Amino acid sequence: MDSDREVLQTLERIRANQERQLEGLRESLELQRQQFEMARTQFERAEKINERAERIQETSASMLGAARKALVVILPVIFFLLVYLTWLIFR
């Protein structure tokens, strides 16, 4: 009889330990879910920042293109005006 009682107590302790382990696993899983959500949120933010940076770079590239085209027109005009002003001064 004592042997049966000891076996029963041992089985109850094993079950209690397994329940504690399961609870620990649940807590660990919940923590991993939270970390995953945080990582996903950070990834989405980084993705939005990258998209915004790409749009800014595209805008910058178009502005530089327009500035280069304007310089092709403006520099000869400035050069002509300087030559004309020099001619007026030394005339």
Contacts in CASP RR format, 6 or more apart in sequence:
PFRMAT RR
TARGET T0000
AUTHOR 0000-0000-0000
METHOD contacts of the structure
MODEL  1
MDSDREVLQTLERIRANQERQLEGLRESLELQRQQFEMARTQFERAEKIN
ERAERIQETSASMLGAARKALVVILPVIFFLLVYLTWLIFR
END
